[in-house]
Amino acid sequence: MDEISLEGTVDLHIHAAPDLRPRLMDDIELAHEAAAAGMRAVLLKSHHTLTADRAAIAEKHVGGLRVFGGLALNHAVGGLNPAAVEAALALGAREIWMPTLDAANHRRAKGGDDGGITILDETGALLPVVFEILSLIAEQDVILGTGHLSVGEIQALVRAARKSGVKRIVITHPELPLVDMTVSVQQELAGADVFFERCLIVTTPGEGGVPLSAIAEAVHQVGPETTVMATDFGQAENPPPVKGMRRYVAEMMGLGFSQKEIDRMTRANPTWLLGL
């Protein structure tokens, strides 16, 4: 597996320390490993705090690697909070995620209380604040990530994002059991502005144990041109993200994907999404 080259690849979904959950390495350690592997860029994610400022510091410690961050709209940052989004974008955030751990859909799936965040009102219409946030994302031309919303919420969000002028939309790990977006819905949403971030994490026992063959089949049906391969690694119990990406590439090639298709999913698509 060490012979798999990550030269020029991008991982749009990595968790690192400091965090509320134990992480395998900190931002700077991650940046050094990714740079040593020849990766072009990584994007740091936290469920609790802005990572764009941390990313700028980490990038200063390495050469040849871009390090980006973003903001997930959970309770710790005020939920659906346009002021938090505006500040994050001013600090260089390249992705704004809808709620993740605090999404009502996530809490329902985990058997939690009903205090989660939804983007819909009681009639099923998008909340006005969502349009404010979409406008900010469109203005800065950065990525909208769908987080841990339900499929119905994601469908409504994508329609509104397109009308609001958002050009870079990422459906966050559609195979994760608490999202569980069918291929038919993916095909309905797919377009030049919508990508499906297929994360290696969903194949691990603690996150659903989805067979990699199922992810591969979704790619075949929806298309490599709409797919981004990412690890969502960084947990203390999982391999390092760089090692995870090597494994992901090797196993997808073993399932029949060509080098050209791998390049599209690990290099061209995420590079475009970051605006590089």
C-alpha positions in Angstrom: 0.0 0.0 0.0 3.0 2.3 0.6 3.5 2.4 -3.2 0.2 4.3 -3.6 1.1 7.9 -4.5 -0.9 10.7 -2.9 0.9 13.3 -4.8 -1.5 16.2 -5.6 -4.4 14.6 -3.7 -6.9 16.5 -1.4 -8.7 15.3 1.6 -11.7 17.5 2.4 -12.7 15.9 5.7 -10.2 15.4 8.5 -10.5 15.8 12.3 -7.5 16.8 14.4 -6.7 18.1 17.9 -7.5 20.2 19.8 -11.0 18.8 20.0 -13.5 17.6 22.5 -13.1 14.1 21.3 -9.7 12.3 21.5 -7.8 12.8 18.2 -4.9 10.9 16.8 -2.8 14.0 16.0 -2.9 17.7 16.2 -3.3 20.1 13.2 0.5 20.6 12.8 1.3 16.9 13.0 -1.4 16.2 10.4 0.0 19.0 8.1 3.5 17.5 8.3 2.3 14.0 7.4 0.1 15.2 4.5 3.0 17.4 3.2 5.4 14.5 3.4 3.0 12.4 1.4 2.9 15.1 -1.3 -0.7 15.9 -0.8 -1.9 19.2 -2.3 -4.4 20.2 0.4 -6.4 19.1 3.5 -9.5 20.6 5.1 -9.8 20.5 8.9 -13.2 19.9 10.4 -14.5 20.3 14.0 -18.0 19.7 15.2 -17.6 22.4 17.8 -15.5 25.3 16.6 -14.1 27.2 13.7 -11.0 25.6 12.0 -10.1 28.2 9.5 -7.9 30.1 11.9 -6.2 27.0 13.1 -5.6 25.9 9.5 -3.8 29.2 8.7 -1.4 28.5 11.5 -0.8 24.9 10.6 -0.1 25.8 7.0 2.8 28.1 8.1 4.6 25.1 9.6 4.8 23.2 6.3 5.8 23.8 2.7 3.9 22.9 -0.4 0.6 22.0 1.4 -2.5 24.1 1.6 -4.5 23.7 4.9 -8.1 24.9 5.0 -10.8 25.0 7.6 -14.5 25.7 7.9 -17.4 25.9 10.3 -20.1 23.5 11.4 -23.3 25.2 12.5 -23.9 23.3 15.8 -25.0 24.7 19.1 -21.5 25.7 20.2 -21.4 28.4 17.5 -25.0 29.5 17.9 -26.5 27.0 15.5 -27.9 28.6 12.3 -26.0 31.7 13.0 -25.2 34.1 10.1 -22.9 36.2 12.3 -20.7 33.1 12.9 -20.7 32.3 9.2 -19.7 35.9 8.3 -16.8 35.8 10.8 -15.7 32.3 9.6 -15.7 33.4 6.0 -13.7 36.6 6.8 -11.1 34.3 8.4 -10.8 32.2 5.3 -13.3 29.3 5.9 -13.7 27.3 2.7 -16.6 25.1 3.8 -19.7 25.9 5.9 -21.5 22.7 7.1 -25.1 22.6 8.1 -25.5 21.1 11.6 -23.8 17.8 12.3 -23.9 16.3 15.8 -26.6 18.8 16.9 -28.8 18.2 13.8 -32.2 17.0 14.8 -31.7 14.1 12.3 -28.5 13.1 14.1 -30.1 13.2 17.5 -33.1 11.1 16.4 -30.8 8.5 14.8 -28.8 8.3 18.0 -31.8 8.1 20.2 -31.3 11.5 21.7 -33.7 14.2 22.8 -35.6 16.5 20.5 -33.4 19.5 21.0 -31.6 19.2 17.7 -31.4 21.8 15.0 -33.5 21.5 11.8 -33.5 23.8 8.8 -37.2 23.5 8.3 -40.2 25.2 10.0 -43.3 23.3 11.2 -44.8 23.5 7.6 -41.7 22.0 6.1 -40.4 25.2 4.5 -36.8 26.4 4.9 -36.3 28.8 7.8 -35.5 32.4 6.6 -32.1 32.3 8.4 -31.0 29.5 6.0 -31.4 31.8 3.1 -29.2 34.4 4.9 -26.5 31.8 5.3 -26.8 30.6 1.7 -26.4 34.1 0.5 -23.2 34.5 2.5 -21.8 31.3 1.1 -22.7 32.2 -2.5 -21.2 35.7 -2.1 -17.8 34.2 -1.1 -18.2 31.2 -3.5 -17.2 28.6 -0.9 -18.5 25.1 -0.2 -21.8 24.3 1.3 -21.7 21.0 3.2 -24.9 19.3 4.1 -23.7 17.9 7.5 -25.9 15.4 9.2 -29.3 16.6 7.9 -32.0 14.2 6.8 -32.5 13.4 3.1 -35.6 15.6 3.0 -33.8 18.5 4.5 -30.9 18.0 2.1 -33.2 18.0 -1.0 -34.8 21.3 0.2 -31.4 22.8 0.9 -29.9 21.9 -2.5 -32.9 23.4 -4.3 -32.6 26.6 -2.3 -28.8 26.8 -2.6 -29.0 26.6 -6.4 -31.5 29.4 -6.4 -29.3 31.4 -4.1 -26.3 31.1 -6.4 -24.3 28.6 -4.4 -21.9 26.9 -6.9 -20.1 24.3 -4.7 -22.4 21.9 -2.8 -21.1 18.8 -1.1 -23.4 16.1 0.2 -21.6 14.9 3.3 -21.1 11.1 3.5 -24.4 10.1 1.9 -23.7 6.4 2.9 -23.5 7.2 6.6 -26.5 5.3 8.1 -28.0 8.3 9.8 -28.1 10.0 6.3 -28.6 6.9 4.2 -29.3 8.7 0.9 -30.4 6.3 -1.8 -28.7 6.2 -5.2 -31.9 7.4 -6.9 -32.0 10.6 -4.7 -28.3 11.1 -5.5 -29.0 10.9 -9.2 -31.8 13.4 -8.8 -29.5 15.9 -7.0 -26.4 15.3 -9.1 -25.2 18.1 -11.3 -22.1 20.3 -12.0 -22.6 22.0 -8.7 -23.3 19.0 -6.4 -20.7 16.5 -5.3 -21.0 13.4 -3.0 -18.3 13.2 -0.4 -17.9 9.4 0.1 -16.0 9.0 3.3 -13.9 6.0 4.3 -15.1 6.4 7.9 -18.5 4.8 7.0 -16.8 1.5 6.4 -15.5 1.2 9.9 -17.5 -0.8 12.5 -18.3 2.1 14.7 -19.8 4.2 11.9 -22.0 1.7 10.2 -19.6 -0.9 8.7 -20.8 -0.1 5.1 -19.1 -2.4 2.6 -16.7 -0.5 0.4 -18.3 -2.4 -2.5 -21.6 -0.5 -1.8 -19.7 2.9 -2.0 -18.1 1.7 -5.3 -21.5 0.7 -6.7 -22.9 4.2 -5.8 -20.0 5.8 -7.6 -20.6 3.6 -10.7 -24.2 4.7 -10.8 -23.9 8.4 -9.9 -20.5 8.9 -11.5 -16.9 9.6 -10.5 -17.4 13.1 -11.9 -19.7 13.9 -9.0 -17.7 12.0 -6.3 -15.1 13.2 -3.8 -13.1 10.6 -1.9 -12.4 11.7 1.7 -11.4 9.8 4.8 -13.2 11.7 7.7 -10.4 10.2 9.8 -8.5 11.6 12.7 -10.2 9.6 15.5 -7.8 8.1 18.0 -9.0 4.6 17.2 -8.5 4.8 13.4 -5.3 4.9 11.3 -3.8 8.3 10.4 -5.7 10.1 7.6 -2.8 9.8 5.2 -2.6 6.1 5.7 -6.4 5.9 5.4 -6.4 7.7 2.1 -3.7 5.4 0.7 -5.8 2.4 1.8 -9.0 4.0 0.2 -7.2 4.5 -3.1 -5.7 1.0 -3.1 -9.0 -0.7 -2.4 -11.0 1.4 -4.9 -8.4 0.5 -7.6 -8.8 -3.1 -6.5 -12.6 -2.7 -7.1 -11.9 -1.7 -10.7 -11.6 2.1 -10.7 -9.0 3.4 -13.2 -6.2 5.8 -12.3 -8.1 8.5 -14.3 -11.2 7.9 -12.2 -9.2 8.0 -9.0 -7.6 11.2 -10.1 -10.9 12.8 -10.7 -12.2 11.8 -7.2 -9.1 12.6 -5.2 -7.5 15.4 -7.2 -9.6 17.2 -9.7 -13.0 17.4 -8.0 -11.8 18.4 -4.5 -9.3 20.8 -6.0 -12.1 22.6 -7.9 -14.3 22.7 -4.8 -11.6 24.5 -2.9 -11.1 27.0 -5.7 -7.5 26.1 -6.2 
